[in-house]
Amino acid sequence: MTPDAGPTLADRLREHFAHRGHLYGVLLAEMADDWDAGGVTRELFAGWEDAEARQFPQLRLLAGLFRVVLRGEAPQLVPYYPCLGGDEDPADAWAAVRPVLAAHVEELRASLDEAPQTNEPARTLALLAGVSEAVRRSGLRRVRLLEPGASAGLGLLVDRYRFVGDGWAHGPADASLVVSGCGATGLEPEEFTVVERRGCDVAPVDASTEEGALYLRSFVWPWMTERHARLDGALATLAGTPVRLDRARVAEWVADQLTEPVDEGVLTVVWHSVTRLYWPLEESRALEAAVERARPRIPVAHVALENPWTPDGLRPDTSPGRLPVVELDGEVIGGCGHHGPPLELRSA
Ligand SMILES: C[S@@+](CC[C@H](N)C(=O)[O-])C[C@H]1O[C@@H](n2cnc3c(N)ncnc32)[C@H](O)[C@@H]1O
């Protein structure tokens, strides 16, 4: 390597977590050493050595490996996956993982083409807050939900989940998913009925199928057992309440949906979470313009849980530590964690 050459793929694997405190930290450190030693890791990442760092080929590969485990084709690795009940020390995992990598090179190389895609149902806490305020402002309780960037559409099931916060609770007592630790002192959730739930994504996932559910799960890190439990709850909810998903880009889809006829007395809510940072600026602007064009014709509210804009308004602020905010019609009404709870209301 020449003195001014950039970091190698091995350096990037090593630096990704830079610790061995969990399974993926261990595996990336071991894969880095294996790459340096010319092992199977070289073959797996052949052609990806100079990939842009933000493509994170290493996370794509680990999700591919997780799919092999989830399909039951590597039972010897289950003890290293806490979400599957495993409690073995991840420090010992490499000797078991390496042969599995070698046995699935073709599939794992194909997994490098799949951008990580998670769908976090607890983010609907922000939607609950936004819809409640929109219901108060409009006086309308029949809600048509439209979600651009919906992934598998788990964010369209907000009325089927139960939320428990500081001094309040909302949602069906028998809900399959209970989102606890919501905070949001002073939140007064409103009752509303969802009359339509429809979303779009450039890569929608049909999580009502076993394959789709497994695919979605493979991107949730295996030691995050709470997130896996939430996914279980949301998938069970989806089984009873199907959602409609279109393969489409955000702006055009929202514009089309907002020109569809709607029953009188229905509040259309355009909702999205942690997706705007992936949209070109023109697409965000076009979505906002479509909502404004619709306002004189139909009651519409725009609720978002997204990184705030930079002060110049030209891009979402993704600087480290920046948390997403809850917006209702462009006004910031609160702040949330990356995966939803806790919610802190601005008015509190
Ligand atoms: C981080 S995921 C968030 C999914 C979901 N909103 C949530 O909060 O769990 C971002 C999603 O946005 C989708 N996406 C990114 N750019 C898009 C675009 N221009 N049009 C439609 N979907 C897009 C991705 O495919 C992905 O499913």
The ligand as a Gaussian input file, in Angstrom:
#p B3LYP/6-31G(d) Opt

LIG

0 1
 C      -34.821000       3.325000       6.938000
 S      -36.174000       2.698000       5.991000
 C      -37.524000       3.280000       6.989000
 C      -38.764000       2.486000       6.734000
 C      -39.952000       2.933000       7.583000
 N      -40.421000       4.232000       7.162000
 C      -39.613000       2.927000       9.061000
 O      -39.514000       4.015000       9.654000
 O      -39.431000       1.853000       9.610000
 C      -36.212000       3.777000       4.584000
 C      -37.135000       3.298000       3.479000
 O      -37.263000       4.318000       2.500000
 C      -37.309000       3.698000       1.220000
 N      -36.968000       4.738000       0.217000
 C      -35.795000       5.405000       0.115000
 N      -35.870000       6.311000      -0.897000
 C      -37.110000       6.232000      -1.422000
 C      -37.798000       6.923000      -2.470000
 N      -37.209000       7.893000      -3.166000
 N      -39.091000       6.563000      -2.743000
 C      -39.687000       5.568000      -2.016000
 N      -39.086000       4.896000      -1.024000
 C      -37.818000       5.224000      -0.718000
 C      -36.321000       2.558000       1.359000
 O      -36.513000       1.568000       0.367000
 C      -36.635000       2.057000       2.774000
 O      -37.646000       1.085000       2.776000

